Amino acid sequence: MPAVQLAELISLKNTVGADSRHIERVLRALRKHLGMDVAFVSRFRNTDRVFEHVDAEGTAPMAQGDTWALEVGYCNRVVGGILPELITDTAQLPAATNPPHTLALGIGSHMSVPIYLSDGNLYGTFCCFGFAPDQSLTDRDLMIMRAFAELVTEQLEQDFNAESERALKHRKISELLNGVQPSIVYQPIFDARTLAILGWEALSRFTSDIPRTPDLWFQDAVEAGLGIELESRAVELALLGLSRLPEAIYVSVNCSPQLIFSGRLTSLLSGYPARRIVLEITEHAVIGDYQRLQTALVTLRRAGVRLAIDDAGAGFASMRHIVKLAPDMIKLDMSLTRGIDQDPTLRAMASALIAFARETDSTVIAEGVETTGELDVLRALGVHRIQGFLLGSPMELQEAQRLSDDDQPRQA
């Protein structure tokens, strides 16, 4: 083996498994070392195989993503023991010249080793072939190929398991979307001084055999490629509550940058009074392009839709969101409000955010308020609105409607 290629293979041995792109690098290095024209990894299915990774010198008879029947090519017959793993000249083996459609591929030399996953199941094959016979190929070359097939298997198994997991999540989320989920509950948001109800935050709830928090369901939806669909459903269902709540009250819905970029919000919000809708962007939302997000929100905000940054104070991202997006509302995370009456550091941090909001004419909402001591301190600091179990837990729309109706005289 040439020294340069040997060094490259040794390097690849230490890196394969970290990234699926290394599989292509392994295929290329081995193909060049063996002097062959095509190298690939194929995954077997019931009646066909899929070419997951392909590397070739020039034009190859297959490409990544192609599917072939199992009987086409030599790999399935190598796995079945009909053909040897190393063939220096296919013309010398009668079993390699049949069937005709395999012969038409023009394979002159061939090496293939099976790939078995850790559970013992056959994944497919790791294969190289040349269009011309090559008598220089030896068992030593086959041993090297087997060694690297084992290393590639680690990454293949990770990819295979991840794909299976995504498929499972896609099926579960699709079942949710085909059903009546999520269900929506509403948590009241109160004026800090009068304790009148000013708005409701709409929250999603899911029913399943295994209890899971809503954020995990939305995370699964994103990983399954259905994040926007599930989020759109949640917004659509949440806004139905506007027709049953007093006109002076707003509804706040969680909204990711991805949903905003998708362009679906315009149709989702159509027909509802914009002034009664608040879009909450969480601290955990990853925003790569603030200018693009601002542009996407211009029309909605001009129409009267308000913007809130949720979980402020929970991390650095929320501060960037606030500075870059100039929200109408800043929601203090419960990590700031919980025990604020006992912790001067929390009071100092909350006071700084409230002072910033005062300068930027933003409304401050304190989340997670659970004690009267916390309420008293937050009022003294100048928080505008309060949300938390002390004053109101999430509830069904019917109960929210009743509580809102009962609250109207006090608001008036």
Residue pairs with C-beta under 8 A, 6 or more apart in sequence:
1 9
1 33
1 144
2 33
5 29
5 32
5 33
8 29
9 26
9 29
9 30
9 33
9 144
9 148
12 22
12 25
12 26
12 29
12 148
12 151
13 148
13 151
15 22
16 22
16 23
16 25
16 26
16 148
16 151
16 152
16 154
16 155
17 151
17 154
17 155
17 158
18 155
19 155
20 155
20 159
22 155
23 41
23 53
23 152
23 155
23 156
24 53
24 55
26 148
26 151
26 152
27 39
27 40
27 41
27 53
27 54
27 55
27 128
28 39
28 55
30 39
30 128
30 144
30 145
30 148
31 37
31 38
31 39
31 55
31 56
31 57
31 128
33 141
33 144
34 111
34 128
34 130
34 134
34 137
34 141
34 145
35 130
35 134
35 136
36 109
36 111
36 128
36 129
36 130
36 134
37 56
37 57
37 58
37 60
37 129
37 130
37 131
38 54
38 55
38 56
38 57
38 60
38 61
38 62
38 128
38 129
38 130
39 54
39 55
39 56
39 127
39 128
40 51
40 52
40 53
40 54
40 55
40 60
40 62
40 127
40 128
41 51
41 52
41 53
41 115
41 124
41 125
41 126
41 127
41 152
41 156
42 49
42 50
42 51
42 52
42 68
42 75
42 124
42 125
42 127
43 49
43 50
43 52
43 123
43 124
43 160
44 70
44 76
44 79
44 122
44 123
44 124
44 125
45 67
47 69
47 70
48 67
48 68
48 69
48 70
49 67
49 68
49 70
49 75
49 76
49 124
49 125
50 65
50 66
50 67
51 62
51 63
51 64
51 65
51 66
51 67
51 68
52 64
52 124
52 156
52 159
53 64
54 60
54 62
54 63
54 64
61 105
61 106
62 68
70 76
71 99
71 102
72 101
72 102
72 105
73 102
73 105
74 83
74 87
74 90
74 96
74 102
74 107
74 110
74 112
74 127
74 129
75 112
75 124
75 125
75 127
77 83
77 95
78 84
78 85
78 112
78 113
78 114
78 125
79 114
79 122
79 125
82 95
83 93
83 95
83 96
83 110
85 111
85 112
85 113
85 142
86 110
86 111
86 137
86 139
86 141
86 142
87 93
87 96
87 109
87 110
87 111
88 109
88 133
88 134
88 135
88 136
88 137
89 108
89 109
89 133
89 134
89 135
90 96
90 97
90 107
90 108
90 109
90 110
90 133
91 97
91 108
91 133
96 102
96 107
96 110
97 103
106 131
107 129
107 130
107 131
108 129
108 130
108 131
108 132
108 133
108 134
109 129
109 130
109 132
109 133
109 134
109 137
110 127
110 128
110 129
110 130
111 127
111 128
111 129
111 137
111 141
111 142
111 145
112 125
112 126
112 127
112 128
112 129
113 125
113 126
113 127
113 142
113 145
113 146
113 149
114 122
114 124
114 125
114 126
115 122
115 123
115 124
115 125
115 126
115 149
115 152
115 153
115 156
116 122
116 123
116 153
117 123
117 153
117 156
117 157
117 160
118 157
123 153
123 156
123 157
123 160
126 145
126 148
126 149
126 152
128 145
165 223
166 223
166 224
166 225
169 220
169 221
169 223
169 224
170 224
170 225
170 226
172 220
172 224
173 217
173 220
173 221
173 224
173 226
173 229
173 230
174 226
176 182
176 206
176 217
176 230
177 226
177 229
177 230
177 233
181 206
181 207
182 204
182 205
182 206
182 214
182 217
182 230
182 233
182 234
182 237
183 204
183 205
183 206
183 207
183 237
184 202
184 203
184 204
184 205
184 234
184 237
184 238
184 240
184 241
184 397
185 202
185 203
185 205
185 394
185 395
185 396
185 397
186 200
186 201
186 202
186 203
186 241
186 251
186 394
186 395
186 396
186 397
186 400
187 200
187 201
187 203
187 387
187 392
187 393
187 394
187 395
188 197
188 199
188 200
188 387
188 391
188 392
188 400
188 403
188 404
189 197
189 198
189 199
189 200
189 201
189 252
189 365
189 385
189 386
189 387
190 196
190 197
190 198
190 385
190 386
190 387
190 391
190 392
191 197
191 198
191 384
191 385
191 386
192 366
192 375
192 378
192 379
192 383
192 384
192 385
192 386
193 379
194 410
194 411
195 386
195 391
196 407
196 410
196 411
197 249
197 392
197 403
197 404
197 407
197 411
198 249
198 250
198 385
199 249
199 250
199 251
199 252
199 278
199 385
200 241
200 245
200 249
200 250
200 251
200 252
200 400
200 404
201 251
201 252
201 253
201 280
201 387
202 234
202 238
202 239
202 241
202 251
202 252
202 253
202 254
203 214
203 254
203 394
204 214
204 217
204 218
204 234
204 238
204 254
205 214
205 394
206 212
206 214
206 217
217 230
218 227
218 230
218 231
221 227
221 229
221 230
221 231
222 258
227 256
227 258
228 258
228 259
228 262
228 264
231 254
231 255
231 256
231 258
231 259
232 259
232 264
232 268
234 253
234 254
235 253
235 255
235 259
235 265
235 268
236 268
238 251
238 253
239 251
239 253
239 268
239 269
239 272
239 277
240 397
241 251
241 397
241 400
241 401
242 251
242 272
242 273
242 276
242 277
244 397
244 401
245 251
245 400
245 401
245 404
246 404
246 405
246 408
247 273
247 276
248 408
248 411
249 276
249 404
250 275
250 276
250 277
250 278
250 306
251 276
251 277
251 278
252 277
252 278
252 279
252 280
252 308
253 277
253 278
253 279
253 280
254 280
254 282
254 310
255 265
255 279
255 280
255 281
256 281
256 282
256 285
257 281
257 285
257 286
257 287
257 293
259 265
260 279
260 293
260 296
260 297
261 292
261 293
261 296
263 296
265 279
265 300
266 299
266 300
269 277
269 300
269 305
273 304
274 300
274 303
274 304
274 305
275 304
275 305
275 306
277 304
277 305
277 306
278 305
278 306
278 307
278 308
278 328
278 329
279 297
279 300
279 305
279 306
279 307
279 308
280 308
280 309
280 310
280 331
281 287
281 307
281 308
281 309
281 310
281 321
281 325
281 327
282 310
282 311
283 309
283 310
283 311
283 312
283 314
283 315
283 317
283 318
283 321
283 333
284 311
284 314
284 315
284 317
285 317
285 321
286 317
287 293
287 317
287 320
287 321
287 324
290 320
290 324
290 325
293 325
294 324
294 325
297 305
297 307
297 325
301 307
306 327
306 328
306 329
307 325
307 327
307 328
307 329
308 327
308 328
308 329
308 330
308 331
308 365
309 318
309 321
309 322
309 325
309 327
309 329
309 330
309 331
310 318
310 331
310 333
310 367
311 318
311 331
311 333
311 367
312 318
312 319
312 322
312 330
312 331
312 332
312 333
312 336
312 353
313 332
313 333
313 335
313 336
313 349
313 350
313 353
314 333
314 335
314 336
318 333
321 327
322 330
322 356
322 362
326 360
326 362
327 362
328 362
328 363
329 362
329 363
329 364
329 365
330 353
330 356
330 357
330 362
330 363
330 364
330 365
331 364
331 365
331 366
331 367
331 387
332 350
332 353
332 364
332 365
332 366
332 367
332 383
333 367
333 368
334 367
334 368
334 388
336 346
336 349
336 350
336 353
336 366
337 346
337 350
337 366
337 367
337 368
337 369
337 374
337 378
337 388
338 368
338 370
338 374
339 346
339 374
340 346
340 347
340 350
340 374
340 377
340 378
341 371
341 373
341 374
341 376
341 377
342 373
347 377
347 381
350 366
350 378
350 381
350 383
351 381
353 364
354 364
354 381
354 382
354 383
356 362
357 363
357 364
358 382
363 384
363 385
364 382
364 383
364 384
364 385
365 383
365 384
365 385
365 386
365 387
366 374
366 378
366 383
366 385
366 386
366 387
366 388
367 387
367 388
368 387
368 388
368 389
369 375
369 378
369 386
369 387
369 388
369 389
369 390
369 391
370 388
370 389
370 390
371 390
372 390
374 388
374 390
375 386
375 390
375 391
378 386
392 403
395 403
